[in-house]
Amino acid sequence: MSSQVNKLPPEIISYVARFFYKNDDVDARSIIPLTHVCRYWRDSIISTPDNWTLIFSERRDLAVSSLQRAKAAPLTIHLNLDKLKKDPGFLDFLLPHVQHTTSLSVFSFFTAEELAKALPDFPRSMPNLRSLKLGKSGQADWSLLVGPFDFSVHTLKVLSLDNIPLFPSIFGLKTLTELSLRHHDFNLHLDTLLDFLEENRSLESATLEVSFADASLRHSQRRAPIGNQLRHLSIYCDDAMDGRALISGIALRKGADLQIRYSDRYSDEREGLADILAGVSLTHLPSLSSPTFMEYRSSPRIIRLLGPGGSFSYEGYFSSGVTFREFTVLPLEGIRDFRLRYRASWIPTKLHLSSFPSLEVFVIDASAYGSTFSTMLQDHASPSLKTLVFLDCLITEDSMAELTRFASDRGTTSASLNRVVMVGQSDGFLPTAASVERLRKHVPVVEVMEGAELPKDLL
């Protein structure tokens, strides 16, 4: 067997090695075990520079050997400046290679001067830099975080700032495709940020976690939301007013998606998303115009809205009525497909399908009981509902009786059901044959299957 493996070309072995990397790897530790297979594999992997381009300052020995093996290959470097104070010699090994850096992450520093001292002539010393992520130490003095760096002639594509002020030269960047801005004491006016987003015509993705230092800073003087080329916009809100200001100020083009995250401090006393979207006109967000596709998660509390598509996916993990009250502020009028994945003992009674007047398919992946059906499945709700699906639900005999009554009432109207599908991991998740036969008298097609997959037409 080993002789067959040794017949593989070195480039194939190196290709296999790169499959062992994970998305969050910061150095080459993942592929080290492969260098122990045999001498041939070791030589093949070590002699390929692209295998050693991840450099992490906290693992000095591996970083030094990787720098030697990477030669002139493009580097991805992660630096913890606070810990480098205890190992200043590491930079002596790094500096001769920095011109090959394409991606740089620097965190845990107090002043911009620290970064300038660690990487002299930054960023001009990195002519190939395309991605930059900066994060300050939690105890850094704001007054010391100034911007001595000149990005005006740089060609950055990705910029991520974690509690780093937007220093003047950043506004000269016109080549960004991805921006991430996390700032809990943002002291610039909203319109300054909006101007920056609008002028970067290459910008496709933006993540904004901004809390304005003063309420006056979030009042835009613009008469209309900004135009842009964003395909993805993610907004994290600690304060509903901050989130509302950002959403109102940014127009999304058709097909873009909006992700809204908000603080877990919202509880039953506050409606969270309803606070954020209350009074916000959605006409400038083409992706939210009906029909649309949405994903909603309760923990962490995230809503992602995309368009068009006509389906809504909700995933929840706690028994709170807040989430379902928030449905009332969403543009659900054109939703034809609702997928509910709920990991709690009971689905709150505040969930009503009347929020989905055009609903045709309702898929429940949750524990469901008779009292749930009596509130969710109402004859006046969603008159277009044709297909009900229960995926891995614990369906009791009371639930089946409730469902049979619902199907019977629908059967006497033009809004009769066409299909009920029940899929369980085992027979223990499926209703009895007798209860299914009673239901079949009112529903033309009832599918009951053992297995985790839905029928293909419902996937």
C-alpha positions in Angstrom: 0.0 0.0 0.0 2.8 2.4 0.9 4.5 1.8 -2.4 1.3 2.8 -4.3 1.0 6.0 -2.2 4.6 6.9 -3.0 3.8 6.8 -6.7 1.6 9.8 -6.4 3.2 13.0 -7.9 4.4 15.5 -5.3 1.9 18.1 -6.6 -1.0 15.7 -5.9 0.3 15.1 -2.3 0.6 18.8 -1.7 -3.0 19.2 -3.1 -4.2 16.6 -0.6 -2.4 18.5 2.2 -4.2 21.7 1.5 -7.5 19.9 2.0 -6.6 19.4 5.7 -6.7 23.2 6.3 -9.7 24.5 8.1 -11.3 27.9 7.5 -10.2 29.2 10.9 -6.6 27.9 10.7 -3.9 30.6 11.4 -0.9 28.4 10.8 0.2 25.1 9.3 -0.5 22.8 12.3 -3.2 20.9 10.4 -0.8 19.5 7.9 2.1 18.6 10.2 0.8 15.0 10.8 1.0 14.4 7.0 4.7 15.1 7.0 5.1 12.0 9.3 3.5 9.6 6.8 6.9 8.8 5.2 10.0 10.6 3.9 8.5 10.9 0.4 5.4 12.7 1.7 7.5 14.8 4.0 9.7 16.0 1.2 6.8 16.6 -1.1 4.8 18.7 1.4 7.8 20.6 2.7 9.1 21.5 -0.7 5.8 23.2 -1.8 5.9 26.8 -0.7 2.1 27.3 -0.9 1.7 24.8 2.0 3.4 27.1 4.5 1.9 30.5 3.9 -0.1 30.8 7.2 2.0 32.6 9.8 1.0 33.0 13.5 3.1 35.0 15.9 2.1 32.9 18.9 3.8 29.8 17.6 7.3 31.0 16.9 9.0 27.8 15.9 6.3 26.8 13.4 6.2 30.4 12.1 9.9 30.6 11.5 10.1 27.3 9.7 7.0 28.2 7.6 8.6 31.5 6.6 11.6 29.6 5.4 9.6 27.1 3.5 7.1 29.6 2.0 9.9 31.4 0.2 8.2 34.1 -2.0 4.7 32.6 -1.8 1.9 35.1 -0.8 1.6 35.1 3.0 -1.3 35.3 5.5 0.0 36.8 8.8 -1.7 36.9 12.2 0.1 39.1 14.8 -0.6 39.5 18.5 1.4 42.6 19.3 0.8 42.5 23.0 2.4 39.0 23.2 5.2 40.0 20.8 6.5 42.4 23.5 7.8 39.3 25.2 9.3 38.0 22.0 10.6 40.9 20.0 13.1 38.7 18.1 10.2 37.2 16.2 9.9 40.3 14.1 13.5 39.9 13.0 12.5 36.7 11.2 9.3 38.2 9.9 10.4 41.6 8.4 12.4 40.2 5.5 9.2 38.5 4.3 6.6 41.2 4.8 6.7 42.3 1.2 5.0 39.0 0.3 2.0 39.6 2.6 -1.4 39.5 1.0 -3.5 39.2 4.2 -2.6 40.7 7.6 -4.5 40.5 10.9 -3.1 42.5 13.8 -4.8 42.5 17.2 -4.1 43.5 20.8 -2.2 46.7 20.3 -2.7 50.0 22.2 -1.5 52.6 19.8 -0.9 53.1 16.1 2.7 53.8 16.9 3.1 50.3 18.2 2.0 48.9 14.8 4.2 51.4 13.0 7.2 50.3 15.1 6.5 46.6 14.6 6.0 47.0 10.8 8.1 49.9 9.6 6.8 51.8 6.6 3.4 50.1 6.9 1.5 49.7 4.6 4.0 50.6 1.9 6.2 47.8 3.0 3.4 45.4 1.9 2.7 46.3 -1.8 0.7 43.1 -2.3 -1.6 43.6 0.7 -5.2 42.8 -0.2 -6.8 42.1 3.2 -6.3 44.0 6.5 -7.9 43.3 9.9 -7.1 45.5 12.9 -8.3 45.0 16.4 -7.2 47.1 19.4 -6.6 45.9 23.0 -9.7 46.3 25.2 -7.8 48.8 27.4 -6.5 50.9 24.6 -6.6 54.7 25.0 -8.8 56.2 22.3 -6.8 59.4 22.2 -3.7 57.4 21.2 -5.4 55.5 18.4 -4.6 58.0 15.7 -4.0 57.2 12.0 -0.5 57.9 10.7 -0.9 55.4 7.9 -1.3 56.4 4.3 -3.8 54.2 2.4 -4.5 56.7 -0.3 -2.5 54.8 -2.9 -3.2 51.3 -1.6 -5.3 48.5 -3.3 -7.0 46.9 -0.3 -9.9 44.7 -1.1 -10.9 43.6 2.4 -10.9 45.9 5.5 -12.0 44.9 9.0 -11.7 47.4 11.9 -12.6 46.3 15.4 -12.9 49.4 17.6 -10.4 51.3 15.5 -11.4 54.9 14.5 -11.8 55.6 10.8 -8.7 57.7 10.3 -8.6 60.1 7.3 -6.6 58.1 4.8 -9.1 55.2 5.0 -11.6 57.5 3.3 -9.3 57.5 0.3 -9.8 53.8 -0.3 -11.9 53.2 -3.4 -11.0 49.5 -4.1 -12.8 47.7 -1.3 -15.0 44.8 -1.9 -15.6 43.9 1.7 -15.9 46.2 4.8 -16.4 45.2 8.4 -16.7 48.0 11.0 -17.2 47.4 14.7 -17.3 50.5 16.7 -19.2 51.0 20.0 -18.4 54.7 20.4 -18.6 55.9 16.8 -18.0 59.6 16.8 -18.4 60.4 13.1 -21.7 61.6 11.6 -23.8 59.0 9.9 -23.6 60.8 6.6 -19.8 60.5 6.6 -20.2 56.7 6.8 -22.9 56.7 4.2 -20.7 58.8 1.8 -17.9 56.3 2.3 -20.2 53.4 1.4 -21.7 55.1 -1.6 -18.3 56.2 -3.1 -16.9 52.7 -2.9 -18.6 51.4 -6.1 -16.7 48.1 -5.9 -18.0 47.4 -2.4 -20.1 44.2 -2.4 -20.3 43.2 1.3 -20.5 45.4 4.5 -20.9 44.5 8.1 -21.7 47.4 10.4 -21.8 47.1 14.2 -22.0 50.8 15.0 -23.2 52.5 18.2 -23.1 56.3 17.7 -21.4 58.3 20.5 -24.2 60.9 20.4 -27.8 60.7 19.2 -27.3 63.8 17.0 -24.7 61.9 14.9 -27.3 59.4 13.6 -29.6 62.0 12.0 -28.9 62.0 8.3 -29.2 65.2 6.3 -29.6 63.3 3.1 -32.9 63.4 1.3 -32.7 59.9 0.0 -30.9 56.6 0.9 -27.6 56.1 -0.7 -27.1 54.0 -3.8 -24.5 51.3 -3.8 -23.4 47.9 -5.3 -23.9 45.9 -2.0 -24.9 42.3 -2.4 -24.7 41.6 1.4 -25.4 44.0 4.2 -25.2 42.9 7.9 -26.2 45.3 10.6 -25.7 44.6 14.4 -27.8 46.8 16.7 -27.3 47.4 20.4 -29.7 50.3 20.1 -32.8 50.2 17.9 -32.4 53.8 16.9 -28.9 53.2 15.6 -30.1 50.2 13.6 -33.1 52.2 12.2 -30.8 55.0 11.1 -28.5 52.6 9.2 -31.3 50.7 7.5 -33.1 53.8 6.5 -30.0 55.4 5.0 -28.9 52.5 2.7 -30.8 51.4 -0.4 -30.2 47.8 -1.5 -30.4 46.8 -5.1 -32.6 43.9 -6.2 -31.2 40.5 -5.2 -29.1 41.8 -2.3 -29.6 40.4 1.2 -29.9 42.2 4.5 -28.9 40.5 7.8 -30.0 42.1 11.1 -28.5 41.0 14.4 -29.5 42.6 17.6 -28.5 42.4 21.2 -29.7 39.6 23.4 -30.7 42.2 26.0 -34.0 42.5 24.2 -36.5 40.5 26.2 -40.3 40.0 26.5 -40.6 43.6 27.4 -39.0 44.8 24.2 -39.8 43.6 20.7 -36.3 43.8 19.3 -36.8 43.7 15.5 -40.1 45.5 15.8 -38.3 48.3 17.6 -35.7 48.5 14.8 -38.1 48.4 11.8 -40.9 50.4 13.3 -41.6 53.4 11.1 -38.9 52.4 8.6 -40.1 52.6 5.0 -39.0 49.5 3.2 -39.6 50.9 -0.3 -35.8 51.6 -0.7 -35.0 47.9 -0.1 -35.9 46.1 -3.2 -34.8 42.8 -1.7 -37.5 43.2 1.0 -40.3 43.8 -1.5 -42.7 40.9 -1.8 -42.2 38.1 -2.6 -39.0 37.6 -0.7 -36.9 34.8 0.9 -36.1 35.1 4.6 -34.1 33.2 7.2 -34.7 34.0 10.9 -32.8 32.7 13.8 -33.5 33.4 17.5 -30.2 32.5 19.0 -28.2 34.4 18.2 -31.0 36.7 17.2 -30.5 37.1 13.5 -32.8 37.9 10.6 -31.6 37.5 7.0 -33.8 38.8 4.2 -33.2 38.0 0.6 -35.2 38.4 -2.5 -36.9 37.3 -4.5 -38.0 33.7 -3.7 -41.3 33.6 -1.8 -40.2 31.5 1.2 -39.5 32.1 4.9 -37.3 30.0 7.1 -37.3 30.4 10.9 -35.1 28.7 13.4 -35.8 29.2 17.1 -34.4 27.9 20.4 -36.5 29.5 23.1 -40.1 29.8 24.1 -40.6 33.5 23.8 -43.6 35.2 22.2 -41.4 38.2 21.3 -40.1 36.6 18.1 -43.5 35.9 16.8 -44.8 39.4 17.6 -41.9 40.6 15.4 -43.3 38.8 12.4 -45.9 41.6 12.2 -43.3 44.1 11.0 -41.9 41.8 8.3 -43.2 41.9 4.6 -44.7 38.5 4.7 -47.7 39.1 2.4 -46.2 37.3 -0.6 -44.6 34.4 1.3 -45.7 31.1 -0.1 -43.5 28.7 1.8 -42.8 28.8 5.6 -40.2 26.5 7.2 -40.4 26.5 11.0 -37.5 24.8 12.9 -38.1 25.2 16.6 -36.2 23.6 19.4 -38.4 24.0 22.5 -41.0 21.9 24.1 -43.9 24.1 23.0 -44.4 26.4 20.1 -45.6 29.7 21.6 -49.3 30.3 21.0 -48.5 33.8 19.6 -47.5 32.2 16.3 -50.4 32.6 13.9 -50.4 31.6 10.2 -52.6 34.6 9.6 -49.3 36.5 9.2 -48.9 34.6 5.9 -52.0 35.3 3.8 -50.4 33.8 0.7 -49.0 30.7 2.4 -49.2 27.5 0.4 -46.6 25.2 2.1 -46.0 25.0 5.9 -43.2 22.8 7.2 -42.8 22.2 10.9 -39.6 20.7 12.4 -40.5 20.8 16.1 -42.4 19.1 18.9 -46.0 19.7 18.1 -49.0 19.2 20.3 -52.8 19.5 19.9 -53.0 22.9 21.7 -50.5 24.2 19.1 -52.7 23.3 16.2 -55.7 25.0 17.7 -53.9 28.3 17.6 -51.8 28.0 14.5 -54.2 26.2 12.2 -57.2 28.4 12.0 -59.6 28.2 9.1 -59.5 31.9 8.4 -55.7 31.8 8.3 -53.8 31.4 5.1 -56.7 30.3 2.9 -54.3 29.3 0.2 -52.5 26.7 2.4 -52.3 23.4 0.4 -49.5 21.4 2.0 -48.7 20.7 5.6 -45.4 18.9 6.5 -44.3 17.6 9.9 -40.6 16.7 10.0 -39.4 14.8 13.1 -42.3 16.0 15.1 -43.7 14.2 18.2 -47.3 14.0 16.9 -49.7 12.8 19.6 -53.1 11.3 19.1 -54.6 14.7 20.3 -52.6 16.4 17.6 -53.9 14.1 15.0 -57.5 14.7 16.1 -56.9 18.5 15.9 -55.4 18.1 12.5 -58.2 15.9 11.3 -60.8 18.5 12.4 -58.8 21.2 10.6 -58.7 19.2 7.4 -62.4 18.4 7.7 -63.3 22.0 8.1 -61.1 23.0 5.1 -62.6 20.2 3.1 -66.0 21.9 3.0 -64.5 25.1 1.5 -62.5 26.1 -1.6 -59.4 26.2 0.7 -59.1 22.5 1.1 -55.7 20.9 1.8 -54.1 18.8 -1.0 -51.4 17.1 1.0 -50.1 16.2 4.5 -46.6 14.8 4.8 -45.2 13.3 8.0 -41.5 12.3 8.2 -40.0 10.7 11.3 -36.6 9.4 12.3 -38.3 6.2 13.5 -41.8 4.8 14.0 -41.9 6.4 17.5 -42.2 9.8 15.8 -45.0 8.8 13.5 -48.8 8.7 14.3 -50.7 5.4 14.4 -52.1 3.9 11.2 -55.7 4.3 12.5 -55.3 8.1 13.0 -53.7 8.4 9.6 -56.6 6.7 8.0 -59.1 9.0 9.7 -57.1 12.0 8.3 -57.1 10.5 4.8 -60.8 10.8 4.7 -60.4 14.5 4.5 -57.0 15.0 2.7 -56.5 13.4 -0.7 -52.8 12.5 -0.2 -51.2 11.7 3.2 -47.6 10.5 3.1 -46.1 8.9 6.2 -42.5 8.0 5.9 -39.7 6.8 8.2 -36.4 8.6 7.4 -34.9 12.0 7.8 -35.4 13.3 4.2 -38.4 15.1 2.9 -39.8 14.2 -0.5 -37.7 15.8 -3.3 -40.4 18.3 -4.3 -40.3 19.7 -0.8 -36.5 19.9 -0.3 
